[in-house]
Amino acid sequence: MEVPKRILLFDLDGTLLRDDKTLSRHTLEVVSKCKEQGFLIGISTSRGEQNCLKFLKELKPDILISSGGAFVRVNGTIICSSVFSALEVNGFIEAARRICGADCEITVDTLDAHYWNYKTNPKEQDKSWGDSMYTDFSDFNHEALKICVEIPDSNVAKKLCGHFSELDSQRFSDGDWYKFTKSGITKEKAILAVCEACHVDVSEIVAFGDDYADIGMLKLCGIGVAMGNAIQEVKAVADAITLSNEKDGVAAWLEKWII
């Protein structure tokens, strides 16, 4: 396999991180060696930036694509930020509560915070999770990069997604949550912006992922690597399949093909 030699792009949950939401020392060491060899290191995640600060401090990536592609930073400079207006956010929340139930859980990524009307503090479920500001959204007045809604009933989810067909929506495979961003805002669109900023071609990127939101990314980049734990739809479009995230699959592939 001929490997591009410019950018390595990693999803976080289910890919670079183990199931306990930690970054193994071995994986960190291997990624650091790749950086020493001249690769640009990128993170491409559906998490908001505030919810991956711990890993950003460890990895020190050159590229950050967060909130499912709504926010892009290259070498510390923001190159993309696609937001819903405060009016659009409130309209969405109103519709979500009307369609999915008044007590449905909702999260909102803003440029500098993460808001959630949680029933259980998220840090009790995931210690790696960044600070989430509790709100009941009754007096919410912020622009948003991404909105997520927990919808256990797939038929109700379809109804909400259909109601907002002009937005980009995506389900997460590991739960009942659905992500909503501005129309056309995806990881792959963010990658094209990164390529323009870094003066590289998509063929020079190796991308790693495991979930629905990673399918377009793996298809777009020069080499798309699916994790061993990836959903079947991701494996079907990948150029290669590595070990699972629990077995440091990212590090294993990098050691075989790059280090």
N, C-alpha and C positions, 0 to 999 in steps of 0.2 A: 504494500500500500504506500503510495507516495503521499507524504504528509506535508500540508502547508506549514509555513514557518513564520507566521506573523502573530496571530491572536488565538488564545485558548479561552473559550467562553463556557462558563459553568452555571447551570441552575443550582439552587441551594438545596431545598427540601427534597429528599429522596434521591439526590444526586451527589453533591459534594458533602452533604451532612449525613451522618448516620441517623438511625431511627430515633435515638435519644437527643437529637438536635445538637450534636457536638461535631466538631471538625477534628478528625484524628490527627495525631502528631505526624504520623507517616504521610498522610495525604498533604498536610501543610508543608512538610519537608520536600516532597516531590514537586509540588507546585512552585515552591521557592526556587528549586533547581532549574525549572523551566524558565522562570523569570530571569535567572542569572544567565541563561543561554540566549536571551534576547527576545523571548516571547512577551507580548503584551497579555496581561491577565485580566479577564473580564468576568463579571457576575451578571447573570440575566435571571431575574427572579420576579415572582408575582408579589413578594413581600414589599411593603413600603420601606424606604430607606431607614426609618426610625426602628424598624423591627429586624434589621440585620446589622446593626452597628457593631455588635460583638464580633461578628465574622469579618466585617470590613476592617476592623482594627488588626485582626490576625493576618488577613490575606493581603491587605494594602493593594487592592486591585487598581489597575490603570483605568478600567472602564466599569461603570455601574449602570445597568439597565434595571430599573425597579418599577414597582406598581404595574407589572405586566407590560411594560414598554411605554408607560405614560411619562416617565422621568428618565433622562439620560444624562450622565455626567462622564466626561472624558478628561483625565488628568486634572481633576478638580474643577473643571469648568462645565457649567450646565449648558448642554447643547439642545436639549428638547424638554419641554414641559407642557403637557396637554391636559388642561383642566376643565372640569365642569364649573360653571358659575355657581354662586351661592343659591341663586334662584333655581337653577337646574337641579342642584342637590336636594333642595327641599321638595321640589316637585317629584323627584324620584322616590324619596323616602315616603312621601304621602301615598304614592301609588303602590309601593312595596307593602306598606301596612294595610292598604285596602285589599290587595290581592292575596298576600301571603299571611295576613293576620296581624292584628295590632301589636302583638308581643313578639313578632319575629326579630331575630338578632341581626343587626346591621353594623358593618364597620366602614369607616371612611378614612382614606389616606389623604392628608393635606400635604403641602410642601414641607411642613415642619413638625407634624404630629400625626398620631393615629388615634381615632375616636371609635368607641364601641359601647353599645348599650348592653354590655355583657351581664349574664346572670351569675357566672362564676369568673372570678379574676383570672385572666388568661395566663398569668405567671404561675398560678397554681397548677395549670395543665402543662405548661412548657416554660421552663426556667430560662431558656434562651430568648424568650420573647421580649421585645423592647417594651418600653413604657406605653401603655394604652390609657388614654384619658377617658374616664367614664362620662357618658352623656346620655340623656334620654331623647336627644335630638329635638326637644320641644322649642328651643330657641337657638337653633344652629344657624350660623351665618359665616360659613367658610367655603372657599373654593375647594374642589376635590380632584385628585388625580385618579382615584379608583374608589369604587363602592362595591362592597360584597354583602350578600344576603344569604342567610342560612334558610334553605327551603327543603325540608325532608320529603315532600311530595313532588315527584317529578312532573306530574301534570300541572301542578300549581306553578312550578318553575317555568314550564313551557309557556304558560299564560303570561307570566311577568316578562319573560324574554321576548315574547311576541308583541307585548304592549310597547316595548322599547326596541323595536327592530332596527331603529336607526343607530343604536349603540352596539359596541362590540361586547359580546357576552361569552363566558367560558366556564364550564363546570370543573371543579377540582375532583379528582378521582378518589381521594382519601376521606371524603366526607360529603356533607349535603350543602356545601357552600358554592355560590356562583359569583363570578367576578364580572363587573361592568366597568368599561372604560369608554372614552369617546369613540365615535365611529372610526374604524380603521386603525385604532391604536393597538398594536400587537408587538410582541417581541421582535418579529422579523422586520417590521417597519423601523423599529429602534435600531436594529442592526445595520440597516442601510444608512441611517444617519451616522452611526459610528464609523462605517466604512468611508463615508465622505469626509468626516473630520480627521480620520487617521490616514487617509490616502491609501487605502488598501481595497482589495476586491473581496467579495464574499467567498471566493474560492480559496482564500488564504486564511480562513477561519475553521477551527475545529470546535464543534459545539457538543455539549453533553447535556442530556435531559432524561426525564422519566414520565412526564404527564402530558395531558392534552395540550396545555399551553406551549409545550416544547415541540410539537409536531412541525409547525411551520418553520421554526428555527432550525431544526435538524435537516429539513428538506432544503432550506435555503443555503446553508453553509457548505463549504468545500467538503468537509467530512462531518457527518452527524453520528454521534455515538450514543446508543441507548444503554441505560443501566440494566443490569440483570433483573432488577426489580421493577423495571418500567412496565407500563400497561402495554398490551399487545399492539395497540394502534401506533405507539411510538416505535416499538421494535420493527414493525412492518415497513416503516419509512427510513430506518437507520441504515447507514453504510457499514456499521459495525456494532456489535453488542459486547459489552464488557461484564465484569462481575457486578454483583449488587453493591448498593451503597454500604451495606453492613460489612462487606468484604473489601472496602476501599477500592471499588471498581475504577474510579477515576485514576487513582495512583497506579493501579495495575496496567491500565491502557497506556498511560504516559511513560511508564518504565519500559514497556515493550516497544513502543514506537518512537519515543523521543529521547528519553534519558540515555 
